[in-house]
Amino acid sequence: MRAVDIIIKKRDRIELSKEEIEFFVKGIADNEIPDYQISAWAMAVLLNGMTDQETTDLTLAIANTGEVLDLSEIVPFEVDKHSTGGVGDKTTLVVEPIVSACGLPVGKMSGRGLGFTGGTLDKIESIPGFRTNLTREEFIRMLKEEGLVLAGQSADLAPADGKLYALRDVTGTVQSIPLIASSVMSKKIAGGARGIVLDVKVGTGAFMKNLEEARQLSRLMVAIGRLSGRKVVALLSDMNQPLGAAVGNSLEVKEAIETLKGNGPADFTEHCLVVASHMLRIGEKAANVTDGRKMAEEALASGKGLAQLRKLVQNQGGDPRYVDNLQLFPLAPVIRDVLSPREGYLAEIDALTIGETSVQMGAGRSRKEDAIDHRVGIMVHHKVGDYVGKGDVLFTLHAADEKSFEMTKELCLSACRWQDGACAPLPLFYEVIE
């Protein structure tokens, strides 16, 4: 078998066999296929696509290039969630403690942020001492004994995916839906998840800019789940405006804690309850989504979800006092409001602009080696559809210095568009695919 023949077959729109895909992926992992051939193959996939079976075979082949966790003897049924990334998306920090409080074990392997989409690990590390670099043994022990663990992705987890993504990033093939789907699902399968809830973001602040692209990606990931023996449901959610109010690491952690205390923004709280209800259903703790919703609401209202987050922080070396007292989080040097320059209805608060602005403030990375300032960020006080008067507070900026504040102020205002007549609020979710 030769790599060039596999490239030619995909170039000519011929379906690849499982054996051909496994050969090619093993060649990527073992550095036996040169970068130029991998890049040519990726471009052929981008242009000609893959069948559901091809993409499933690709996903499993990538997963099997590293360690694949078998958690069946540790927990009865392990469920995970994955967000395709957005602005203000701190959902994991609320949903997973709630689900765990309902008796469904959650072992989450997360990534770090790059660009305008923040990473869960960067956020939770706003709490001093919190360890995300866990050994395999620590991960399994915490999952078994505590029912909740949040760790970084191991280098042994689907290593071929990292090599393939690095080439996709510089060859214009990141947008390939089969390659996106296999990248996401290979890591979830390698991490041992038997049930997966996918939160697929749609809009200006998301990778998928329109509903049709999001549907294609979601249907393919659900198909991979079905063909690989996993339960998968995809929720298509809006990302045309930031989720919740907080954008920025410690600001988002504080908002997640406030949400678990019952004081979170209405849109963010609702989003978390919907995701949690689907996790409880596919994890067979609830007979249906309605029952799952009732369980999630009870865990939130009773404080059990908050208690699970506190326990998670303590178990992984973080200071639990930060969960109890939000005043302990360090504040940015400059905290100031941005006022509305006019009255009217907010027709747009562009999520991409807000996300990119937060990165410029120091809340995110443009490059992997960039340092993060956990203190800085943006509080967004209104939603699309709200009426605002001239002089009303639109944003509160947490900036590192006066120069950053002045720059950020203008950028945030540029994200807004007003209109005189009333406009409808944006939906939280568009549809469910399973």
N, C-alpha and C positions, 0 to 999 in steps of 0.2 A: 504494500500500500504506500502511495506517495502523496505528500501534501499537495503538490501541484494538480494532481488528478481530482482531488476533493475540491479545490478552488474552481477548477474548470466545470465540474458538475454543478456547483452552486451558481456559477456565472451563467450556465445554460439552463437554469431554472429546473434542474433535476433534483428530486428529493434525495437527501443523504441517508444512508443506513445508520443504524445505531453503532455499528462497528466502525464506520468511517468517522463519525462524530467523536467516539471515544478515542480513536487513534489521534485525531487532530488535537483534541483537548489535552491528552497525555503529552503530546509533543510540545504544547505550550508550556505545561507545568514543568517538563523536564528540560526546557531550553533547547530542544532538538529541532524546532521549527523556527526559522529566522523571522525577525520582526516584519520584514517586507512581505512575507507570505501570509503571516497572521493578519496584517493590515489589508492585503488584497482580499482575503477571505471575508473579513468583517465588512468591507465595502460591498462585496457580492451579496452578503446577507442583508445589508441595508437596502440595496436596490431591488432584490428579488424575494426577500422575506423567507419565512420558514413555516412549515406546517406545525400544528399543535404537537404532533408526535416528535418531530425534529427538535422543537424547542424544549420539550420534556426530556428527551435524550441528552440534549446539550446541558440542561440544568443539572441532571443527575451526574453527568460526566464531570462537570465542574465541581459539584459537591464532593465527589469521590476522589478528587485530587488531594484532599486533605482529610483531617479527622472528621468523622460523622458521629455525632453523639447519639447514643441510644439511651433515652431516659425512661424507657418503658418499665424498668425495674425500680426506678427512683420515684416516679409519680405516675398515677393512673393515666393521665392524659394532659400533656403539656401544651398550652396555648400561648401564642405570641401575637403581637401586632406589629405592623410596619407602616410607617408613613412615608410617602414619597417626597416629603420635605416641603416646608412652607415657612411663612413669617409669623412668629408668635406661637408656633406649634409646640407647646409644652405638655401635650396630651398624655404622654407616657407617665409623667410624674403624678398624674391624678388617676388615670384609668387602671394602671397595674396595681397600685395599692387597694383600690376598690375591688377589683376582681379577686385579688388574693384574699381580701377580707371576707369574700363570699365562699371561700374554701376551694378555689380553683388555683393551683400552683402556676406561677408565671416566672419563667426564666428568660430574661431579656438580654440579648446582646445588641448593643447600640454602637453607632459610629459618632465621629466628631463632625462638626460643621465645616463646610468649605463653601465660600461664597455667601449669598444672602440667606441660605437656609441654615438655621442654627442646629447644632448637634446636642442630643440629650446628655452626653457625657460632659460636654463643656458646661452645660447648665448646672447639673447636679454637683459639679466640682466647685461651684460657688460656695458650697458648705465645706469649711475647712476639714481636712483629714479624710474626706470621702474617697475610698479606693475603688477604682474601676478596673484596675489591672489585676484580675483574679486568676489563680491557677485553675486548671480543669477540676482538680479535687475540691478546691474551695467553692467553685460554682455549683458542683453537684451536691456538696454537703449543705450549702445554704438553701438550695432548692428543696432538698429533701426535708430538712429540719425546720426551715422558716417559711417555705412556700413562696418566697419572693427574693429575686436576686437581679441586679442590674450591673452588667459588666461590659467591658470593651470587647470588640471582636478579636479573637485570637488570630495570630498570623498563620496558624495551622488550619484555619477555617476557609475552605474553598480558595486555596492560594492561586489557582489558575485564573480566578476572577480578577484578582488584583493586577495581574500581568496583562490580561486582556483589556481591562478598563483603561490602564495607563496608555495603551496604544490607541484605543478608541478616542480618548481625550484629545489626541494630537493628529488624528487622521479624519476628523469630521464624521465619525460613525457613532457618536454617542446617542443620536436620535433613533437608532434602530430599535423598534419595539421588541422583537425577539431577543435582542441582546440585553435590553433593559430588564425584561421579564426574567430571563435566565440568571442575570446578576442578582436580582432581589431574591428570587426563590431558591437559588442554590445555597445562599447563606442561611436562609431560614430552615431549609431541610437539613443542612449540615449541623445547625444548632439544635436539632432534635425536636423541633416543633411538629406536632401532629395536627394541630388546628391553627390556622393563621387568619387574622383579620387584617385586611389591607385597607389603609386609609389613603386613597388615591386623590391627590389634590388637583384641582382644575382652576386655571385662571392665570392672571398676570404674574402672581407670585409663586407659580408652580412650574414644574418641568413640563407638564402637559397643559398647553395653553387653551385647548378647546375640548368640548365634551366628546367628540368623536374619537380623538386621539386617546383620551382617558378610557373610553369604552373599549377600544381595541386592546390597550395594555391590560385592563382589568380582566377582560374575557380570556386573554391568553394566560394570565397568571392563575386564574381560576381553573382553566383547562389543565395547566401543569399540575395543579394540586390534585385534580380528579385522576389524572393519568398516573400520578406517583403515589396515590393512596393517602392523600391528605385532605382534610376538610378546609376549604378556603372560601371566604366571602370578601368581596370588595365593595367598599363604600366610596362613592364618588362625592367628594366634599369641596366646598367653595374655597378658593384662595385668591379672590380678586381684591380682598381687603385683609388686613391682619386678623388672626384668630385671637379673641380675647382683647385685652388692652395692652399687655406688656410685651415689649420686643427688646431683648437683651437678657443676658444670662441670669444674674441674680434677681433682676426684676421679674423674670418669668418664674423662677423658683418660688419667689415670694407670692406671686399670683397663684401658683399651683397649690401652695400651702393654704392660702386664703380660700381657695375653692374647696379644698378638703374640709375646711372649717365652716363651709356653707355660705361664704361671702364672695364667691367668684363672679366674674362677669356672666351675664345670662347666656350669651352665645357660647362661651367656652364651656360652661357647666353643662349645657344641653349637649354639646358635641361629645363631651366625655361620657355622659350617660348613655348616649346612643352607641358609641364604640364599645363600652363595657357590656351593654346588654347583648350585643352580637357575640362578644367573646364568651360570655356565660352560656349562651345558647349552643355554640359549636363545641364548647368544652363539656357539654352535657350536664351542666349544673342547673340549667333552666330548660323547661320543655319548649319554650318559644321566646321570642324577643320581648313580648309583653311581660312575661314572668321574670326574664332577665332584667328588665327595666326596674321592676319592683324591688328585686334583690339589690341592684346597684343603688337605688335611691335610699334604701334602708341602711346600707353600709355607709353612705355619705352622711345621712342625717344622724346616725348613731355615733359618729366619730370613729367607727372602726377603720375606715379607710385612712384617716389621719394617723391613727395608731400604727397602722401597717407601714406608712411612710416613715414615721419616727423610728420604728424598729429596723427598717431597711437602712436608714442612715447610721444608726448605732452599730448594726451588724457589720457594716462595711467601713468602719473606722471614722465615720463623720461625727461631728459634734451635734448631738440631738437637741441641744439648747437652741439651735438656730430654727428648729421646727417650732419650738415653744415660743420663741421671742424674736420676731422679725426685725426688731431694732438692732440686733447684733450684726446684721449684714452691713458691711461698709457702704457708705454713700459716695456718689461721685462728687467732685469738688464744686461743680456748677449745676444747680437744679433750678430750672426756670420754665415758666409757661410760655407757650406760643398761642397768641390770640387770633381769632378769626378776623380777617380784614373786611369781611362783608357778611350780610345776612343772607339766608336762603337755605335750601335743602341740599344736603351733601349727596351728590350724584356719584362721586368716586373718591376713594381713598386708596390710591394705587399701592398694592402690597409690594410689588417689586421695588418701587422707589423707596418705600419705608425700609424694606430689608437691606437694600444697598446702602442707604444712608446709615443704618445702624453699623454696618461693616466699616464704613469710613470713620465712624466715631470710635472704633476699636472693639466693638462687640463681636466681631466675626473675623474670619480669615480670608484673605485673597490668595494666600499661599499656605501650604501645609505647615510651614515652619513659623508662621506668624504667631506672635503672642496675643492673648486675649485680655482685655480689661473687663473683668466680670461686673464692674460697677456701672458701666455706661449703658445707655439704651434710651428707648422712647416709650412713653405711655400715651396711648391713643384713646382719647376720651369720647369719641363719637363713632357712629357707624353710618354706613350708607343708608339713606332714607331719613336720617335725623334732621330736624330743623335746628339751625344754629343762628344766634343773633350776632351782630357785629360786636366784637370784643369778648365773645365767649371763649373759654379755653378749649383749644383743639388738641394740643399736645402738651405734655410735660417732658422736657428734655433733661436727661442726666448725662452731662458732658464732662470731659476731662479738663477742659479749660474754656476760656471765653472765646477763643478763635474757633474751637470746635462747635460751640453753641451757635455762633453766628452763621457758620456754614450750614449746620444742620437745620436751623430754623427755616432758611430759604428752601432747602431741599424738601423738607416736610410739607411746607405750604404748596410746593409745586406738585405734590402727590394728590392734592385736593381739587375737586371740581364741583362748583355749586350750580344750582338752577333755581329759578323762581318758583316753579310749580312743584307740588309734592311728587316724590318718586318712591317706588317700592323698595323695601329692604331686600338684601340679597339672601337667597336660601342658604341654609347650612349644608344641606345634602341635596344632591340631584337624583341619585338612584342607587339601588343595591344590585349587585351582580353576583350570582352564585350558581 
